[in-house]
Each structure stands twice: as C-alpha cells, then as structure tokens.
Amino acid sequence: MKRIALAKDLLVRGTTVTDTCHMAGFNDYSNFIRTFKKITGYTPNYFRIPVSKK
C-alpha cells in the first residue's frame, strides 16, 4: 500500500509510468500495472497529469 501511495504521488507530479514503477520499488512493469489497478481501481495513466506543450 505504501508503494502504491508513493506511485500515485509521483504520477500526479508528472513522473512517467516507467520511472514511477522503478522509483516505487517495483522491478517488473507488468506486475506494477496489475497491482496498481487492483488496489486503486484505475491504471497509472489515470493519475498522470500530462505536461502541457508550450
């Protein structure tokens, strides 16, 4: 739960899903996606705020 909470925080700050996966302590990307969706009910991209293009 703590790693998923950290991942949500990183995603809201604009970190990529791949970087978030590793920064939150997950070694396997697909396991991260599956676990994240199971706990939150959403995919990581749902929490990610896209960086606006200038």
mmCIF file as gemmi writes it, N, C-alpha and C atoms, coordinates in Angstrom:
data_model
loop_
_atom_site.group_PDB
_atom_site.id
_atom_site.type_symbol
_atom_site.label_atom_id
_atom_site.label_alt_id
_atom_site.label_comp_id
_atom_site.label_asym_id
_atom_site.label_entity_id
_atom_site.label_seq_id
_atom_site.pdbx_PDB_ins_code
_atom_site.Cartn_x
_atom_site.Cartn_y
_atom_site.Cartn_z
_atom_site.occupancy
_atom_site.B_iso_or_equiv
_atom_site.pdbx_formal_charge
_atom_site.auth_seq_id
_atom_site.auth_asym_id
_atom_site.pdbx_PDB_model_num
ATOM 1 N N . MET Axp A 1 ? 0.835 -1.202 0 1 0 ? 1 A 1
ATOM 2 C CA . MET Axp A 1 ? 0 0 0 1 0 ? 1 A 1
ATOM 3 C C . MET Axp A 1 ? 0.876 1.262 0 1 0 ? 1 A 1
ATOM 4 N N . LYS Axp A 2 ? 1.974 1.23 0.74 1 0 ? 2 A 1
ATOM 5 C CA . LYS Axp A 2 ? 2.845 2.403 0.794 1 0 ? 2 A 1
ATOM 6 C C . LYS Axp A 2 ? 3.497 2.677 -0.561 1 0 ? 2 A 1
ATOM 7 N N . ARG Axp A 3 ? 3.871 1.613 -1.259 1 0 ? 3 A 1
ATOM 8 C CA . ARG Axp A 3 ? 4.499 1.798 -2.567 1 0 ? 3 A 1
ATOM 9 C C . ARG Axp A 3 ? 3.497 2.336 -3.59 1 0 ? 3 A 1
ATOM 10 N N . ILE Axp A 4 ? 2.251 1.903 -3.494 1 0 ? 4 A 1
ATOM 11 C CA . ILE Axp A 4 ? 1.218 2.407 -4.404 1 0 ? 4 A 1
ATOM 12 C C . ILE Axp A 4 ? 0.914 3.869 -4.084 1 0 ? 4 A 1
ATOM 13 N N . ALA Axp A 5 ? 0.872 4.227 -2.798 1 0 ? 5 A 1
ATOM 14 C CA . ALA Axp A 5 ? 0.652 5.624 -2.41 1 0 ? 5 A 1
ATOM 15 C C . ALA Axp A 5 ? 1.785 6.505 -2.942 1 0 ? 5 A 1
ATOM 16 N N . LEU Axp A 6 ? 3.019 6.02 -2.846 1 0 ? 6 A 1
ATOM 17 C CA . LEU Axp A 6 ? 4.167 6.749 -3.386 1 0 ? 6 A 1
ATOM 18 C C . LEU Axp A 6 ? 4.036 6.882 -4.898 1 0 ? 6 A 1
ATOM 19 N N . ALA Axp A 7 ? 3.622 5.81 -5.553 1 0 ? 7 A 1
ATOM 20 C CA . ALA Axp A 7 ? 3.461 5.831 -7.006 1 0 ? 7 A 1
ATOM 21 C C . ALA Axp A 7 ? 2.411 6.851 -7.426 1 0 ? 7 A 1
ATOM 22 N N . LYS Axp A 8 ? 1.293 6.914 -6.716 1 0 ? 8 A 1
ATOM 23 C CA . LYS Axp A 8 ? 0.254 7.903 -7.046 1 0 ? 8 A 1
ATOM 24 C C . LYS Axp A 8 ? 0.806 9.313 -6.919 1 0 ? 8 A 1
ATOM 25 N N . ASP Axp A 9 ? 1.56 9.566 -5.863 1 0 ? 9 A 1
ATOM 26 C CA . ASP Axp A 9 ? 2.146 10.884 -5.652 1 0 ? 9 A 1
ATOM 27 C C . ASP Axp A 9 ? 3.111 11.238 -6.783 1 0 ? 9 A 1
ATOM 28 N N . LEU Axp A 10 ? 3.931 10.296 -7.181 1 0 ? 10 A 1
ATOM 29 C CA . LEU Axp A 10 ? 4.877 10.542 -8.266 1 0 ? 10 A 1
ATOM 30 C C . LEU Axp A 10 ? 4.154 10.804 -9.586 1 0 ? 10 A 1
ATOM 31 N N . LEU Axp A 11 ? 3.105 10.048 -9.848 1 0 ? 11 A 1
ATOM 32 C CA . LEU Axp A 11 ? 2.36 10.223 -11.091 1 0 ? 11 A 1
ATOM 33 C C . LEU Axp A 11 ? 1.682 11.589 -11.156 1 0 ? 11 A 1
ATOM 34 N N . VAL Axp A 12 ? 1.129 12.024 -10.042 1 0 ? 12 A 1
ATOM 35 C CA . VAL Axp A 12 ? 0.473 13.339 -10.001 1 0 ? 12 A 1
ATOM 36 C C . VAL Axp A 12 ? 1.491 14.452 -10.253 1 0 ? 12 A 1
ATOM 37 N N . ARG Axp A 13 ? 2.731 14.218 -9.844 1 0 ? 13 A 1
ATOM 38 C CA . ARG Axp A 13 ? 3.786 15.213 -10.06 1 0 ? 13 A 1
ATOM 39 C C . ARG Axp A 13 ? 4.32 15.211 -11.486 1 0 ? 13 A 1
ATOM 40 N N . GLY Axp A 14 ? 3.858 14.238 -12.31 1 0 ? 14 A 1
ATOM 41 C CA . GLY Axp A 14 ? 4.239 14.231 -13.716 1 0 ? 14 A 1
ATOM 42 C C . GLY Axp A 14 ? 5.309 13.23 -14.095 1 0 ? 14 A 1
ATOM 43 N N . THR Axp A 15 ? 5.698 12.361 -13.175 1 0 ? 15 A 1
ATOM 44 C CA . THR Axp A 15 ? 6.701 11.346 -13.475 1 0 ? 15 A 1
ATOM 45 C C . THR Axp A 15 ? 6.113 10.318 -14.445 1 0 ? 15 A 1
ATOM 46 N N . THR Axp A 16 ? 6.916 9.806 -15.349 1 0 ? 16 A 1
ATOM 47 C CA . THR Axp A 16 ? 6.429 8.806 -16.286 1 0 ? 16 A 1
ATOM 48 C C . THR Axp A 16 ? 6.07 7.52 -15.542 1 0 ? 16 A 1
ATOM 49 N N . VAL Axp A 17 ? 5.244 6.713 -16.166 1 0 ? 17 A 1
ATOM 50 C CA . VAL Axp A 17 ? 4.811 5.463 -15.541 1 0 ? 17 A 1
ATOM 51 C C . VAL Axp A 17 ? 5.999 4.525 -15.346 1 0 ? 17 A 1
ATOM 52 N N . THR Axp A 18 ? 6.883 4.468 -16.322 1 0 ? 18 A 1
ATOM 53 C CA . THR Axp A 18 ? 8.056 3.591 -16.22 1 0 ? 18 A 1
ATOM 54 C C . THR Axp A 18 ? 8.968 4.033 -15.082 1 0 ? 18 A 1
ATOM 55 N N . ASP Axp A 19 ? 9.247 5.321 -14.994 1 0 ? 19 A 1
ATOM 56 C CA . ASP Axp A 19 ? 10.086 5.831 -13.908 1 0 ? 19 A 1
ATOM 57 C C . ASP Axp A 19 ? 9.416 5.622 -12.561 1 0 ? 19 A 1
ATOM 58 N N . THR Axp A 20 ? 8.117 5.837 -12.501 1 0 ? 20 A 1
ATOM 59 C CA . THR Axp A 20 ? 7.372 5.644 -11.26 1 0 ? 20 A 1
ATOM 60 C C . THR Axp A 20 ? 7.452 4.201 -10.808 1 0 ? 20 A 1
ATOM 61 N N . CYS Axp A 21 ? 7.336 3.29 -11.738 1 0 ? 21 A 1
ATOM 62 C CA . CYS Axp A 21 ? 7.417 1.87 -11.438 1 0 ? 21 A 1
ATOM 63 C C . CYS Axp A 21 ? 8.709 1.557 -10.689 1 0 ? 21 A 1
ATOM 64 N N . HIS Axp A 22 ? 9.821 2.029 -11.205 1 0 ? 22 A 1
ATOM 65 C CA . HIS Axp A 22 ? 11.118 1.745 -10.599 1 0 ? 22 A 1
ATOM 66 C C . HIS Axp A 22 ? 11.333 2.53 -9.308 1 0 ? 22 A 1
ATOM 67 N N . MET Axp A 23 ? 10.888 3.773 -9.273 1 0 ? 23 A 1
ATOM 68 C CA . MET Axp A 23 ? 11.069 4.602 -8.081 1 0 ? 23 A 1
ATOM 69 C C . MET Axp A 23 ? 10.238 4.097 -6.902 1 0 ? 23 A 1
ATOM 70 N N . ALA Axp A 24 ? 9.126 3.439 -7.195 1 0 ? 24 A 1
ATOM 71 C CA . ALA Axp A 24 ? 8.268 2.919 -6.136 1 0 ? 24 A 1
ATOM 72 C C . ALA Axp A 24 ? 8.707 1.523 -5.675 1 0 ? 24 A 1
ATOM 73 N N . GLY Axp A 25 ? 9.752 0.987 -6.296 1 0 ? 25 A 1
ATOM 74 C CA . GLY Axp A 25 ? 10.302 -0.279 -5.835 1 0 ? 25 A 1
ATOM 75 C C . GLY Axp A 25 ? 9.81 -1.516 -6.556 1 0 ? 25 A 1
ATOM 76 N N . PHE Axp A 26 ? 9.159 -1.341 -7.69 1 0 ? 26 A 1
ATOM 77 C CA . PHE Axp A 26 ? 8.71 -2.494 -8.471 1 0 ? 26 A 1
ATOM 78 C C . PHE Axp A 26 ? 9.759 -2.809 -9.525 1 0 ? 26 A 1
ATOM 79 N N . ASN Axp A 27 ? 10.129 -4.069 -9.64 1 0 ? 27 A 1
ATOM 80 C CA . ASN Axp A 27 ? 11.115 -4.473 -10.633 1 0 ? 27 A 1
ATOM 81 C C . ASN Axp A 27 ? 10.472 -4.895 -11.942 1 0 ? 27 A 1
ATOM 82 N N . ASP Axp A 28 ? 9.202 -5.252 -11.899 1 0 ? 28 A 1
ATOM 83 C CA . ASP Axp A 28 ? 8.506 -5.741 -13.077 1 0 ? 28 A 1
ATOM 84 C C . ASP Axp A 28 ? 7.377 -4.781 -13.433 1 0 ? 28 A 1
ATOM 85 N N . TYR Axp A 29 ? 7.434 -4.223 -14.652 1 0 ? 29 A 1
ATOM 86 C CA . TYR Axp A 29 ? 6.463 -3.226 -15.094 1 0 ? 29 A 1
ATOM 87 C C . TYR Axp A 29 ? 5.041 -3.787 -15.103 1 0 ? 29 A 1
ATOM 88 N N . SER Axp A 30 ? 4.86 -4.986 -15.647 1 0 ? 30 A 1
ATOM 89 C CA . SER Axp A 30 ? 3.509 -5.553 -15.738 1 0 ? 30 A 1
ATOM 90 C C . SER Axp A 30 ? 2.939 -5.857 -14.358 1 0 ? 30 A 1
ATOM 91 N N . ASN Axp A 31 ? 3.782 -6.275 -13.429 1 0 ? 31 A 1
ATOM 92 C CA . ASN Axp A 31 ? 3.323 -6.504 -12.063 1 0 ? 31 A 1
ATOM 93 C C . ASN Axp A 31 ? 2.898 -5.182 -11.416 1 0 ? 31 A 1
ATOM 94 N N . PHE Axp A 32 ? 3.644 -4.115 -11.684 1 0 ? 32 A 1
ATOM 95 C CA . PHE Axp A 32 ? 3.289 -2.796 -11.171 1 0 ? 32 A 1
ATOM 96 C C . PHE Axp A 32 ? 1.913 -2.362 -11.671 1 0 ? 32 A 1
ATOM 97 N N . ILE Axp A 33 ? 1.686 -2.49 -12.98 1 0 ? 33 A 1
ATOM 98 C CA . ILE Axp A 33 ? 0.408 -2.089 -13.572 1 0 ? 33 A 1
ATOM 99 C C . ILE Axp A 33 ? -0.734 -2.899 -12.959 1 0 ? 33 A 1
ATOM 100 N N . ARG Axp A 34 ? -0.551 -4.197 -12.87 1 0 ? 34 A 1
ATOM 101 C CA . ARG Axp A 34 ? -1.582 -5.091 -12.336 1 0 ? 34 A 1
ATOM 102 C C . ARG Axp A 34 ? -1.891 -4.762 -10.868 1 0 ? 34 A 1
ATOM 103 N N . THR Axp A 35 ? -0.86 -4.595 -10.063 1 0 ? 35 A 1
ATOM 104 C CA . THR Axp A 35 ? -1.037 -4.291 -8.641 1 0 ? 35 A 1
ATOM 105 C C . THR Axp A 35 ? -1.672 -2.925 -8.451 1 0 ? 35 A 1
ATOM 106 N N . PHE Axp A 36 ? -1.211 -1.947 -9.212 1 0 ? 36 A 1
ATOM 107 C CA . PHE Axp A 36 ? -1.742 -0.587 -9.11 1 0 ? 36 A 1
ATOM 108 C C . PHE Axp A 36 ? -3.237 -0.579 -9.413 1 0 ? 36 A 1
ATOM 109 N N . LYS Axp A 37 ? -3.622 -1.265 -10.496 1 0 ? 37 A 1
ATOM 110 C CA . LYS Axp A 37 ? -5.035 -1.3 -10.884 1 0 ? 37 A 1
ATOM 111 C C . LYS Axp A 37 ? -5.876 -2.069 -9.873 1 0 ? 37 A 1
ATOM 112 N N . LYS Axp A 38 ? -5.329 -3.137 -9.32 1 0 ? 38 A 1
ATOM 113 C CA . LYS Axp A 38 ? -6.058 -3.933 -8.331 1 0 ? 38 A 1
ATOM 114 C C . LYS Axp A 38 ? -6.35 -3.116 -7.069 1 0 ? 38 A 1
ATOM 115 N N . ILE Axp A 39 ? -5.393 -2.316 -6.643 1 0 ? 39 A 1
ATOM 116 C CA . ILE Axp A 39 ? -5.549 -1.54 -5.4 1 0 ? 39 A 1
ATOM 117 C C . ILE Axp A 39 ? -6.355 -0.264 -5.614 1 0 ? 39 A 1
ATOM 118 N N . THR Axp A 40 ? -6.089 0.461 -6.695 1 0 ? 40 A 1
ATOM 119 C CA . THR Axp A 40 ? -6.745 1.755 -6.892 1 0 ? 40 A 1
ATOM 120 C C . THR Axp A 40 ? -8.012 1.673 -7.737 1 0 ? 40 A 1
ATOM 121 N N . GLY Axp A 41 ? -8.088 0.644 -8.579 1 0 ? 41 A 1
ATOM 122 C CA . GLY Axp A 41 ? -9.223 0.538 -9.491 1 0 ? 41 A 1
ATOM 123 C C . GLY Axp A 41 ? -9.001 1.265 -10.801 1 0 ? 41 A 1
ATOM 124 N N . TYR Axp A 42 ? -7.84 1.892 -10.94 1 0 ? 42 A 1
ATOM 125 C CA . TYR Axp A 42 ? -7.509 2.654 -12.148 1 0 ? 42 A 1
ATOM 126 C C . TYR Axp A 42 ? -6.105 2.294 -12.608 1 0 ? 42 A 1
ATOM 127 N N . THR Axp A 43 ? -5.837 2.56 -13.887 1 0 ? 43 A 1
ATOM 128 C CA . THR Axp A 43 ? -4.48 2.374 -14.387 1 0 ? 43 A 1
ATOM 129 C C . THR Axp A 43 ? -3.635 3.576 -13.969 1 0 ? 43 A 1
ATOM 130 N N . PRO Axp A 44 ? -2.317 3.417 -13.959 1 0 ? 44 A 1
ATOM 131 C CA . PRO Axp A 44 ? -1.452 4.537 -13.575 1 0 ? 44 A 1
ATOM 132 C C . PRO Axp A 44 ? -1.639 5.779 -14.456 1 0 ? 44 A 1
ATOM 133 N N . ASN Axp A 45 ? -1.942 5.598 -15.729 1 0 ? 45 A 1
ATOM 134 C CA . ASN Axp A 45 ? -2.126 6.755 -16.611 1 0 ? 45 A 1
ATOM 135 C C . ASN Axp A 45 ? -3.287 7.635 -16.184 1 0 ? 45 A 1
ATOM 136 N N . TYR Axp A 46 ? -4.252 7.088 -15.47 1 0 ? 46 A 1
ATOM 137 C CA . TYR Axp A 46 ? -5.385 7.878 -14.985 1 0 ? 46 A 1
ATOM 138 C C . TYR Axp A 46 ? -4.906 8.981 -14.035 1 0 ? 46 A 1
ATOM 139 N N . PHE Axp A 47 ? -3.88 8.703 -13.247 1 0 ? 47 A 1
ATOM 140 C CA . PHE Axp A 47 ? -3.386 9.669 -12.258 1 0 ? 47 A 1
ATOM 141 C C . PHE Axp A 47 ? -2.337 10.607 -12.822 1 0 ? 47 A 1
ATOM 142 N N . ARG Axp A 48 ? -1.816 10.289 -13.979 1 0 ? 48 A 1
ATOM 143 C CA . ARG Axp A 48 ? -0.738 11.084 -14.556 1 0 ? 48 A 1
ATOM 144 C C . ARG Axp A 48 ? -1.286 12.343 -15.201 1 0 ? 48 A 1
ATOM 145 N N . ILE Axp A 49 ? -0.7 13.464 -14.859 1 0 ? 49 A 1
ATOM 146 C CA . ILE Axp A 49 ? -1.084 14.747 -15.453 1 0 ? 49 A 1
ATOM 147 C C . ILE Axp A 49 ? -0.13 15.013 -16.613 1 0 ? 49 A 1
ATOM 148 N N . PRO Axp A 50 ? -0.666 15.129 -17.827 1 0 ? 50 A 1
ATOM 149 C CA . PRO Axp A 50 ? 0.233 15.361 -18.956 1 0 ? 50 A 1
ATOM 150 C C . PRO Axp A 50 ? 0.903 16.731 -18.872 1 0 ? 50 A 1
ATOM 151 N N . VAL Axp A 51 ? 2.141 16.777 -19.294 1 0 ? 51 A 1
ATOM 152 C CA . VAL Axp A 51 ? 2.887 18.033 -19.316 1 0 ? 51 A 1
ATOM 153 C C . VAL Axp A 51 ? 2.4 18.824 -20.513 1 0 ? 51 A 1
ATOM 154 N N . SER Axp A 52 ? 2.006 20.074 -20.261 1 0 ? 52 A 1
ATOM 155 C CA . SER Axp A 52 ? 1.482 20.903 -21.365 1 0 ? 52 A 1
ATOM 156 C C . SER Axp A 52 ? 2.617 21.291 -22.303 1 0 ? 52 A 1
ATOM 157 N N . LYS Axp A 53 ? 2.304 21.309 -23.577 1 0 ? 53 A 1
ATOM 158 C CA . LYS Axp A 53 ? 3.285 21.696 -24.58 1 0 ? 53 A 1
ATOM 159 C C . LYS Axp A 53 ? 3.222 23.196 -24.791 1 0 ? 53 A 1
ATOM 160 N N . LYS Axp A 54 ? 4.378 23.824 -24.825 1 0 ? 54 A 1
ATOM 161 C CA . LYS Axp A 54 ? 4.425 25.28 -24.994 1 0 ? 54 A 1
ATOM 162 C C . LYS Axp A 54 ? 4.924 25.627 -26.355 1 0 ? 54 A 1
